[in-house]
Amino acid sequence: MKINDKEKSNAMFDTATEILVADKSTGVKPGELFVVDEHNEHYLAVQAKGTMNLGTLTGVLGGVGGCLFIVHGLIETKVGYLDSAYMLIIAGILLFLLPFLWETLRPLPLPILFNRRTREVYFEHNGELFHAPWDGITAVAKELQPVGAKVNNLQSTSLEARAFKFGKPETTSMISLCAPIGNSMAMQKAFWEYIRAYMNNGPYFDKHGIHSESDAFVKSQLRARFMMSNTFKRTLARIKQAKIDTGGRNYLGGDDVGMLVLSPMFYLPGKIHELTYSVAKRHFRNSWPRIVTERLKPNGPTTRLVDLECENEGKL
């Protein structure tokens, strides 16, 4: 059967599939893919789909549009145009306040939690709690190759693990541990090794995944995430390094000059973005059921949810 161009552009086929397990190394060094939201002694939180860009709208509207309106309004007060000044200032405040409230108060998907104390995984789907014991868990890494004239060699690799609905273990769901777009098989394996190192050897470990009393490697991984507010700082560091590498001769390029001018403009939108995300995170993290939140506490219960299910089944 002949496949038309439209069908070809939407077609995908597997190029590789690997089963990853909790107690066996893939041979790849651990690496974080900019999706770890919290990494502490008790649990690891991985951002769920739909939350990665949280705060961007408030950062852009409030940090750019809002500031321009407010600054313009303050200028208007200096020249005596108070009516228009007040309107501009109020508009600038609303450009921050409205998207801020929308992004911090609307329902959001909860993160995927890896609990070291109870050695299990928690996942929320459509308001229902799913869980999986870490010991014996398996994940599927599947590399997909889109077919079509416009996608060339673009590949994406999914990383998924199975979880069970709490109270109804016969109902299962696949957890997507990391967004597949732009991630290769090696990158997904590296992220799986990061999770493995945390659960098996953590909370802190070195670049080989071996337990370490120092959190230096983990912090270096988390610091690598791009933050708009750090653009100017990173630009200065790159220019400083270029000056050292070239001995101070012809080290400043046109792109460096452009970034020195433009990057300070990213600071305020970036900070507002981070503030919005931080407030929203604290708000929607309280949405976890009590049976989960009490197990995230340092002195909380250590019984697994699967053990509770077995106990309740035995009482029936």
Secondary structure, DSSP 8 states (H G I E B T S, - for coil): ----HHHHHH-EEEEEEEEEETTS--S------S-EEEE-SSEEEE--TT-TTTTHHHHHIIIIIIHHHHHHHHHHHHTT-HHHHHHHHHHHHHHHHHHHHHHHHS-----EEEETTTTEEEEEETTEEEEEESTT-EEEEEEEEE-STTTTT--EEEEEEEEEETTEEEEEEEEEEE--TT--HHHHHHHHHHHHIIIII-SSB-TTS-B-S--HHHHHHHHTS--GGGHHHHHHHHHHHHHHHTTTSS---HHHHHHHHHGGGGHHHHHHHHHHHHHHHHHHGGGS-HHHHTTSSTTS----HHHHHHHHHHH-
